[in-house]
Amino acid sequence: MNSSDLPVRRDPAASQPASPAPGREAIAATLDVLYKGRQPRHFQNPQPMHAGGADPLDSISVWQRAEPVPHWHYVTYGLTDLFDKRSGSAASGFGFELTFRLAADPRALEAPLWPLHLLQSLARYVVRTGNGFHDGHRMSTNGPITLGTPTALCSLAFTFDPELPAIDTANGSVAFLQVVGLTRDEEAVAHKWDTRKLLATMHPCMPLYVTDLERHSFLTEPGVMVQATEGIRKDGSSSSAAFTDLLDVRQRKRFLRKSLVEITLGARQIEQLAEFLPLRLPFGKPFSLVGPRARLFFDLGRKNEVSIGRDGVVLFKVNAASVKDFATLLHPRKGVYKLPSFQQVLWDVKPTTIRNAEGDVVEVIG
């Protein structure tokens, strides 16, 4: 998630741009209320995307905090319409700016620079894919969230900044989404349960959701894992979909028999089906596996059925007794599989290669 060539320079005067910027001014006014006129450390991108550059963020402001724990508070400018109204919706731009709170040594004089690169990288992802973040989202970084300091944090969660409620500006509404670092086991529990509920459970251990690179997993704290386990048992998983680059569906006609549906997908997606279907379907919650050209939709039904809609969506109706088949009879390794409960479906499983932000292979599944 880091980039070594991010064009950022420190420029305290840049918080007062020469051209009219009603969106920017509204954000700055909100922060001025929170920080009662204190001046932040301001990092200005010398050539942001709106000026012909490559990176979306115009700038990032950083405040030093002593309460409730010493930390740096980073706030972005650039995912919303800072100058003219460009989005066609009621939201300003993508509708949110990112924030990040990093635990700090109270004696430190300068804010670490790596969060600037992290936030700019997240902004590039949003602009490149068109997929905005929302409260309760999470993202694996397939490695430490920063390479500069040893840390067990290797995943990101997104939640509304506790001190910055959404605002209305001349260019539309703006929410402030805070990025929160998670450990691998916390991410796994968030998958199985609910990111927002897990964060709320851990909040007494991390006031204002301050990210501390040196912390251990909060699942080892008294009561946290107990509450999470009980939440999973009662609620199931809030993960309604998983996304993959590898998902293909073909339908082969057969004489006097039902058509054969051939599904090609990665071993990682088999793991996701095994994980999520038992935590979704028995709770009356459907689950989707979404690829670039196909989508599998699973829902609870009285009998096992599979059909392909006009839009190419493969609809699985799975009875309660067969849900466990996806966890026990499909294996996350290369091969072709057929479930007794869905005889007309062939599952062609390919290995999944997982890479980190630098493109290095960190794991091969299957």
SULBELVEN-V661359 format. One record per residue. N is the residue number from 1. RES is the residue in three letters. PHI is phi in radians with two decimals (999 if undefined). BURIAL is # if it has 16 or more other ideal C-beta (glycine too) atoms within 10 Angstrom, else .. Layout:
N:RES:PHI:BURIAL, N:RES:PHI:BURIAL
This chain:
1:MET:999:#, 2:ASN:-1.79:#, 3:SER:-2.40:#, 4:SER:-1.53:., 5:ASP:-1.96:., 6:LEU:-1.18:#, 7:PRO:-1.40:., 8:VAL:-2.18:#, 9:ARG:-2.33:., 10:ARG:-1.43:., 11:ASP:-2.63:., 12:PRO:-1.00:., 13:ALA:-1.33:., 14:ALA:-1.26:#, 15:SER:-1.25:#, 16:GLN:-2.13:., 17:PRO:-1.16:#, 18:ALA:-1.27:., 19:SER:-1.44:., 20:PRO:-1.04:., 21:ALA:-2.48:#, 22:PRO:-1.07:#, 23:GLY:-1.15:#, 24:ARG:-1.11:#, 25:GLU:-1.11:#, 26:ALA:-1.17:#, 27:ILE:-1.14:#, 28:ALA:-1.07:#, 29:ALA:-1.15:., 30:THR:-1.11:#, 31:LEU:-1.21:#, 32:ASP:-1.14:., 33:VAL:-1.16:., 34:LEU:-1.13:., 35:TYR:-1.79:., 36:LYS:0.87:., 37:GLY:1.47:., 38:ARG:-1.11:., 39:GLN:-1.58:., 40:PRO:-1.47:#, 41:ARG:-1.37:#, 42:HIS:-2.04:#, 43:PHE:-1.99:#, 44:GLN:-1.78:#, 45:ASN:-1.32:#, 46:PRO:-1.14:., 47:GLN:-2.54:., 48:PRO:-1.25:#, 49:MET:-1.04:#, 50:HIS:-1.19:., 51:ALA:-1.89:., 52:GLY:1.72:., 53:GLY:-1.48:., 54:ALA:-1.67:., 55:ASP:-1.85:#, 56:PRO:-1.20:#, 57:LEU:-1.29:#, 58:ASP:-1.30:#, 59:SER:-2.95:#, 60:ILE:-2.44:#, 61:SER:-1.82:#, 62:VAL:-2.35:#, 63:TRP:-1.96:#, 64:GLN:-1.62:#, 65:ARG:-2.14:#, 66:ALA:-1.88:., 67:GLU:-2.12:., 68:PRO:-1.32:., 69:VAL:-2.39:., 70:PRO:-1.06:#, 71:HIS:-2.82:#, 72:TRP:-1.76:#, 73:HIS:-2.00:#, 74:TYR:-1.74:#, 75:VAL:-2.38:#, 76:THR:-1.59:#, 77:TYR:-2.24:#, 78:GLY:2.58:#, 79:LEU:-1.49:#, 80:THR:-1.99:#, 81:ASP:-1.35:#, 82:LEU:-1.36:#, 83:PHE:-1.90:., 84:ASP:-1.50:., 85:LYS:-1.26:., 86:ARG:-2.03:., 87:SER:-1.30:., 88:GLY:-1.61:., 89:SER:-1.85:., 90:ALA:-1.27:., 91:ALA:-1.47:#, 92:SER:-1.53:#, 93:GLY:1.01:#, 94:PHE:-1.41:#, 95:GLY:1.58:#, 96:PHE:-2.70:#, 97:GLU:-2.02:#, 98:LEU:-1.67:#, 99:THR:-2.26:#, 100:PHE:-2.70:#, 101:ARG:-2.09:#, 102:LEU:-2.03:#, 103:ALA:-0.98:#, 104:ALA:-2.30:#, 105:ASP:-1.27:., 106:PRO:-1.04:., 107:ARG:-1.54:., 108:ALA:-1.17:., 109:LEU:-1.83:., 110:GLU:-2.19:., 111:ALA:-1.29:#, 112:PRO:-1.02:#, 113:LEU:-1.57:., 114:TRP:-1.06:#, 115:PRO:-1.09:#, 116:LEU:-1.08:#, 117:HIS:-1.18:#, 118:LEU:-1.06:#, 119:LEU:-1.16:#, 120:GLN:-1.14:#, 121:SER:-1.12:#, 122:LEU:-1.10:#, 123:ALA:-1.12:#, 124:ARG:-1.08:#, 125:TYR:-1.05:#, 126:VAL:-1.07:#, 127:VAL:-1.20:#, 128:ARG:-1.17:., 129:THR:-1.65:., 130:GLY:1.37:., 131:ASN:-1.66:., 132:GLY:-1.43:#, 133:PHE:-1.56:#, 134:HIS:-2.42:., 135:ASP:-0.97:., 136:GLY:1.69:#, 137:HIS:-1.28:., 138:ARG:-2.60:#, 139:MET:-2.61:#, 140:SER:-1.41:., 141:THR:-1.72:#, 142:ASN:0.92:#, 143:GLY:2.72:#, 144:PRO:-0.99:#, 145:ILE:-1.22:#, 146:THR:-2.50:#, 147:LEU:-1.62:., 148:GLY:-1.45:., 149:THR:-2.40:., 150:PRO:-1.00:., 151:THR:-2.73:#, 152:ALA:-1.56:#, 153:LEU:-1.41:#, 154:CYS:-2.41:#, 155:SER:-2.65:#, 156:LEU:-2.16:#, 157:ALA:-1.98:#, 158:PHE:-2.21:#, 159:THR:-2.57:#, 160:PHE:-1.11:#, 161:ASP:-1.03:#, 162:PRO:-1.07:., 163:GLU:-1.90:#, 164:LEU:-2.22:#, 165:PRO:-1.19:., 166:ALA:-1.07:., 167:ILE:-2.23:., 168:ASP:-1.81:., 169:THR:-2.14:#, 170:ALA:-1.08:., 171:ASN:-1.80:#, 172:GLY:2.10:#, 173:SER:-1.36:., 174:VAL:-2.36:#, 175:ALA:-1.82:#, 176:PHE:-2.03:#, 177:LEU:-1.74:#, 178:GLN:-1.61:#, 179:VAL:-1.57:#, 180:VAL:-2.22:#, 181:GLY:-1.36:#, 182:LEU:-2.16:#, 183:THR:-1.44:#, 184:ARG:-1.08:., 185:ASP:-1.26:., 186:GLU:-1.16:#, 187:GLU:-1.06:#, 188:ALA:-1.08:., 189:VAL:-1.18:#, 190:ALA:-1.05:#, 191:HIS:-1.04:#, 192:LYS:-1.34:#, 193:TRP:-2.12:#, 194:ASP:-2.72:#, 195:THR:-1.03:#, 196:ARG:-1.10:#, 197:LYS:-1.20:#, 198:LEU:-1.14:#, 199:LEU:-1.05:#, 200:ALA:-1.10:., 201:THR:-1.16:#, 202:MET:-1.51:#, 203:HIS:-0.98:., 204:PRO:-1.05:., 205:CYS:-1.54:., 206:MET:-2.45:#, 207:PRO:-0.97:., 208:LEU:1.02:#, 209:TYR:0.96:#, 210:VAL:-1.23:#, 211:THR:-1.46:#, 212:ASP:-2.05:#, 213:LEU:-1.07:#, 214:GLU:-1.60:., 215:ARG:-1.32:#, 216:HIS:-1.60:., 217:SER:-1.17:#, 218:PHE:-1.31:#, 219:LEU:-1.20:#, 220:THR:-1.51:., 221:GLU:-1.30:., 222:PRO:-0.98:., 223:GLY:1.58:., 224:VAL:-1.16:#, 225:MET:-1.16:#, 226:VAL:-1.08:., 227:GLN:-1.12:., 228:ALA:-1.16:#, 229:THR:-1.10:., 230:GLU:-1.15:., 231:GLY:-1.12:#, 232:ILE:-1.08:#, 233:ARG:-1.10:., 234:LYS:-1.46:., 235:ASP:-1.81:., 236:GLY:1.24:#, 237:SER:-1.75:#, 238:SER:-1.56:#, 239:SER:-1.37:#, 240:SER:-1.51:., 241:ALA:-2.74:., 242:ALA:-2.25:#, 243:PHE:-2.06:., 244:THR:-2.57:#, 245:ASP:-1.47:., 246:LEU:-2.06:#, 247:LEU:-2.79:#, 248:ASP:-2.20:., 249:VAL:-2.26:#, 250:ARG:-2.26:., 251:GLN:-2.04:., 252:ARG:-1.91:., 253:LYS:-1.23:., 254:ARG:-2.28:., 255:PHE:-1.20:., 256:LEU:1.06:., 257:ARG:-2.39:., 258:LYS:-1.09:., 259:SER:-1.06:., 260:LEU:-1.63:., 261:VAL:-1.76:#, 262:GLU:-1.83:., 263:ILE:-2.03:#, 264:THR:-1.83:#, 265:LEU:-2.71:#, 266:GLY:-1.52:#, 267:ALA:-1.07:#, 268:ARG:-1.07:#, 269:GLN:-1.24:#, 270:ILE:-1.12:#, 271:GLU:-1.05:#, 272:GLN:-1.19:#, 273:LEU:-1.10:#, 274:ALA:-1.12:#, 275:GLU:-1.39:#, 276:PHE:-1.58:#, 277:LEU:-1.03:#, 278:PRO:-1.20:#, 279:LEU:-1.72:#, 280:ARG:-2.12:#, 281:LEU:-1.07:#, 282:PRO:-1.11:., 283:PHE:-1.68:., 284:GLY:1.31:., 285:LYS:-1.99:#, 286:PRO:-1.28:#, 287:PHE:-2.47:#, 288:SER:-2.14:#, 289:LEU:-1.98:#, 290:VAL:-2.02:., 291:GLY:-2.03:#, 292:PRO:-1.17:., 293:ARG:-2.23:., 294:ALA:-2.62:#, 295:ARG:-2.52:#, 296:LEU:-1.84:#, 297:PHE:-2.11:#, 298:PHE:-1.95:#, 299:ASP:-2.52:#, 300:LEU:-1.31:#, 301:GLY:-2.51:., 302:ARG:-1.28:., 303:LYS:-2.36:., 304:ASN:-1.37:#, 305:GLU:-2.50:., 306:VAL:-2.41:#, 307:SER:-2.58:., 308:ILE:-2.02:., 309:GLY:-1.38:., 310:ARG:-1.10:., 311:ASP:-1.50:., 312:GLY:1.49:., 313:VAL:-1.31:., 314:VAL:-1.59:#, 315:LEU:-1.73:#, 316:PHE:-1.85:#, 317:LYS:-1.76:#, 318:VAL:-2.10:#, 319:ASN:-1.36:., 320:ALA:-1.04:., 321:ALA:-1.24:., 322:SER:-1.67:#, 323:VAL:-1.00:#, 324:LYS:-1.20:., 325:ASP:-1.04:#, 326:PHE:-1.19:#, 327:ALA:-1.57:., 328:THR:-1.92:., 329:LEU:-1.92:., 330:LEU:-1.67:#, 331:HIS:-1.99:., 332:PRO:-1.39:#, 333:ARG:-2.60:., 334:LYS:-0.96:., 335:GLY:2.76:., 336:VAL:-2.01:., 337:TYR:-2.21:., 338:LYS:-2.43:., 339:LEU:-1.57:#, 340:PRO:-1.01:., 341:SER:-1.39:#, 342:PHE:-2.42:#, 343:GLN:-1.14:., 344:GLN:-1.58:., 345:VAL:-2.10:#, 346:LEU:-1.86:#, 347:TRP:-1.89:#, 348:ASP:-1.71:., 349:VAL:-1.69:#, 350:LYS:-1.93:#, 351:PRO:-1.09:., 352:THR:-1.89:#, 353:THR:-1.79:., 354:ILE:-1.87:., 355:ARG:-2.07:., 356:ASN:-1.52:#, 357:ALA:-1.13:#, 358:GLU:-1.53:., 359:GLY:1.56:., 360:ASP:-1.37:., 361:VAL:-1.26:., 362:VAL:-1.88:., 363:GLU:-2.88:., 364:VAL:-2.12:., 365:ILE:-1.78:#, 366:GLY:1.64:#
